[in-house]
Amino acid sequence: MIRLWMVLLGGLVFAQMALADEAPDCKNPVDQMTMTASAGLEFEKADVELNNVWKKLKASIDDQDATALLKSQRAWIAYRDAQCELAGFAARGGSLQPMLVQMCLADLTLARIKELNSVATEE
């Protein structure tokens, strides 16, 4: 339910940007909608990178380690989603809340990429 809420909020911002038929100016955001959309784009970029790192790491380990990796990743996703919901509480109900959630998702995803890369270098 939490994940659905976050996706819907993020999707709403992107839908508004699509209706405006322009990409957000992330280098010079002038309104909350643009800042939120930019934070969402940063999360999407980090998520793509995470998926690439995940695939490379999974391909380089044996089945027993892959099982542990999958268990760890599932637990991390649950943690990330709950932690980022909490990060949005500072602006609960306000226009800032979705941006705080998206920024948290991006930050924690970048941290996870570093963690997985460190596991890969230990191999």
Disulfide bonds with the S-S distance in Angstrom:
Cys84-Cys104 2.24
